[in-house]
Amino acid sequence: MRILGVVGSNRKDGNSYLLLKEMLKDISYHETKIVQMAELNIKPCELCFEKCAPKPFECAQDDDFQKLLTEMKQADGIIFACPFYFYVPSKFQVFLERVSCLDYFTLERHGEDKNPLKGKPCLLVTVSASGSSFNAFQILHHLQEFALMMQMKTVTSRFWPFIGFSAKAGGIEKGSILNERKP
Ligand SMILES: Cc1cc2nc3c(=O)[nH]c(=O)nc-3n(C[C@H](O)[C@H](O)[C@H](O)COP(=O)(O)O)c2cc1C
């Protein structure tokens, strides 16, 4: 299986990345890859409706968006790791907005069942300094709305907040999350 980790942080190699890297070590028998939003150039949706989705799920804008979407299409499962920046980090929100717009215009122009993310399993993870459940829920709920809209299959948990996992970084510095390991 091919598992893709998408790090929503604006900061390269930050706590969300470090957490995801640790998580993927546990499933190293699978093919794994991490893509960090911080390393990509993804512009906001420019509402170029006339040109949107000439082919299903193909964006007319020329930047790194399609690269990430291709990785997502090829993955058997996706883990989204997104920090709490009061809201969802802006670059990641831009990505969600672009995918959502493509979904809408793909349906308009090419009909149903063209969504390559449909049915794909995804796991939602959030990171904040405090690990507060309020912060976690806000981010996870937002990601869940996206996953539902894309008809992805969210992996849930038996523990609060159920729709995903919340991690405490213990501070704002890069690497602080590694000190939060349980012995
Ligand atoms: C704009 C902004 C707002 C933040 N607000 C909070 C907050 O209210 N509570 C909290 O626990 N952490 C907050 N944080 C801290 C981040 O969640 C924390 O540093 C996290 O480790 C960042 O993950 P990253 O290194 O993957 O970017 C905030 C960070 C930013 C940049």
The ligand as an SDF file (V2000), in Angstrom:
LIG
                    3D

 31 33  0  0  0  0  0  0  0  0999 V2000
   -0.9920   31.9670   14.3190 C   0  0  0  0  0  0  0  0  0  0  0  0
   -0.7780   30.8760   15.3300 C   0  0  0  0  0  0  0  0  0  0  0  0
   -1.6890   30.7110   16.3370 C   0  0  0  0  0  0  0  0  0  0  0  0
   -1.5390   29.6890   17.2850 C   0  0  0  0  0  0  0  0  0  0  0  0
   -2.4530   29.5430   18.2850 N   0  0  0  0  0  0  0  0  0  0  0  0
   -2.3340   28.5490   19.1820 C   0  0  0  0  0  0  0  0  0  0  0  0
   -3.3130   28.3860   20.2150 C   0  0  0  0  0  0  0  0  0  0  0  0
   -4.2490   29.1630   20.3480 O   0  0  0  0  0  0  0  0  0  0  0  0
   -3.1640   27.3410   21.0650 N   0  0  0  0  0  0  0  0  0  0  0  0
   -2.1300   26.4600   20.9660 C   0  0  0  0  0  0  0  0  0  0  0  0
   -2.0490   25.5310   21.7570 O   0  0  0  0  0  0  0  0  0  0  0  0
   -1.1800   26.6030   20.0200 N   0  0  0  0  0  0  0  0  0  0  0  0
   -1.2620   27.6220   19.1240 C   0  0  0  0  0  0  0  0  0  0  0  0
   -0.3030   27.7980   18.1500 N   0  0  0  0  0  0  0  0  0  0  0  0
    0.8980   26.9380   18.1880 C   0  0  0  0  0  0  0  0  0  0  0  0
    0.9540   25.8520   17.1480 C   0  0  0  0  0  0  0  0  0  0  0  0
   -0.2330   25.0780   17.1190 O   0  0  0  0  0  0  0  0  0  0  0  0
    2.1450   24.9360   17.4980 C   0  0  0  0  0  0  0  0  0  0  0  0
    3.3240   25.7100   17.5030 O   0  0  0  0  0  0  0  0  0  0  0  0
    2.3050   23.7920   16.5220 C   0  0  0  0  0  0  0  0  0  0  0  0
    3.3510   22.9830   16.9900 O   0  0  0  0  0  0  0  0  0  0  0  0
    2.6730   24.2850   15.1480 C   0  0  0  0  0  0  0  0  0  0  0  0
    2.8630   23.1540   14.3260 O   0  0  0  0  0  0  0  0  0  0  0  0
    3.9230   23.1870   13.1590 P   0  0  0  0  0  0  0  0  0  0  0  0
    5.2720   23.2710   13.7920 O   0  0  0  0  0  0  0  0  0  0  0  0
    3.6860   21.9130   12.4480 O   0  0  0  0  0  0  0  0  0  0  0  0
    3.6060   24.3820   12.3230 O   0  0  0  0  0  0  0  0  0  0  0  0
   -0.4140   28.8070   17.2200 C   0  0  0  0  0  0  0  0  0  0  0  0
    0.5180   28.9930   16.1770 C   0  0  0  0  0  0  0  0  0  0  0  0
    0.3370   30.0150   15.2480 C   0  0  0  0  0  0  0  0  0  0  0  0
    1.3760   30.1940   14.1490 C   0  0  0  0  0  0  0  0  0  0  0  0
  1  2  1  0
  2  3  1  0
  2 30  2  0
  3  4  2  0
  4  5  1  0
  4 28  1  0
  5  6  2  0
  6  7  1  0
  6 13  1  0
  7  8  2  0
  7  9  1  0
  9 10  1  0
 10 11  2  0
 10 12  1  0
 12 13  2  0
 13 14  1  0
 14 15  1  0
 14 28  1  0
 15 16  1  0
 16 17  1  0
 16 18  1  0
 18 19  1  0
 18 20  1  0
 20 21  1  0
 20 22  1  0
 22 23  1  0
 23 24  1  0
 24 25  2  0
 24 26  1  0
 24 27  1  0
 28 29  2  0
 29 30  1  0
 30 31  1  0
M  END
$$$$
